[in-house]
């Protein structure tokens, strides 16, 4: 409910105003003051939406009161009422943005009209404030979404120069909620308020924001710097139990460590996703990372790095590097009696899982059978033999792919993308893959349906579009960054491709 402060040194006058407000059904919280001094004290305690004040009063007159009130509350509606119909005063009142001026004695119909206008202004202001608040909230949510999706903070600051990014410093903890179905996305559309209530049931002294990241994941960003990691894991467990009990869905939650800076958000989210890879081995565990003695050990961190290198070798089809890394990890644990059997089984099951990702023709059941073997073997030699057998099959497959036209084309496409700023040409690319230019040109067109030069142009235009949309780079610098040495030529090619100049395209994107 809106409020009005009535200020007049005559009680009867205040009573008349109170009577008229009731008569015309203006729903307002009414506060009175007998002079300007009392009114200022009241405004210090609690703001009012409307100030209706007499002009001539002891201690502090209406002009001084209105001046100080306007300084403190910019959007306050101000109405003067006085028996002094003086033009110089009216002029002074208007400089204070007084919304109206009523003469005494107050005429009921005039009063009603004035108050109706003032109440309309208040409703309009409140709607505008709500809209501004909603727009700002949407922008902040969008910024958080893009941060989690690897957009650098400085890029976002260039896109939104009117916005203070200090709010990002409030976030110090993250919980990733993951569902294997699109349940979370549907929940946000249909029943998000009830879901918020489920989270609020958890006794955790932290404010939070919720980011709907994709149909399968939401992120809870907590505004807390206490570093109570165990408390957050307990809270995550309660959230998981509440979701399961209410919706019958077994979500898994991944809990971060303390974050010191907004630049850590994307990295933290990636870590939380990484923890969830262990779900394959722990079907009955819903909160990650799992607490194990090895989790923070030097040995565990070394193995995680080795697994990343093995995954990289598989993705790049680097069979020599793959064999070298597998040899390292086997030699590390062959006849190593200090490491627990449980951890060894877990580690080599993860290596097998990486292998099977490169062999889509194998079903998940086939992979599960190999994993079960790893957990059933009594000797490390059996684990090693199985691993090497699968490795041989993987290497054969990778070598076949490397010698296939498709692999060669993929190598060329990747080289173009990674070296788009260079002076790329058919002869140079053919030399990179040890083929004749004519043979490469024919195979590239067969595999992609496009000539090499057309593909290079498309990649350059895609990169130009990205740089124009997401950075403040100058057009001439973008031209050089995508391999065009002549700015005019780049602008002409861009206009032919998109129908507008690079500058016009950027302006259109930022409207």
Secondary structure, 3 states (H helix, E strand, C coil): CCEEEEECCCHHHHHHHHHHHHHCCCCCEEEEECCHHHHHHHHHHCCCCEEEECCCCCCCCHHHHHHHHHHHCCCCEEEEEECCCCHHHHHHHHHCCCCEEEECCCCHHHHHHHHHHHHHHHHHHHHHHHHHHHHHHHHHHHHHHHHHCCCCHHHHHHHCCCCCCHHHHHCCEEEEEECCCCHHHHHHHHCHHHHHHHHHCCCCCCEEEEEEEECCEEEEEEECCCCCHHHHHHHHHHHHHHHHHHHCCCCEEEECCCCCCHHHHHHHHHHHHHHHHHHHHCCCCCEECCCCCCCCCHHHHHHHHHHHHHHHHHHCCCHHHHHHHHHHHHHHHCCCCCCCHHHHHHHHHHHHHHHHHCCCCCCHHHHHHHHHHHHHCCCHHHHHHHHHHHHHHHHHHHHHHHHCHHHHHHHHHHHHHHCCCCCCCHHHHHHHCCCCHHHHHHHHHHHHCCCHHHHHHHHHHHHHHHHHHHCCCCHHHHHHHCCCCCHHHHHHHHHHHHCCCHHHHHHHHCC
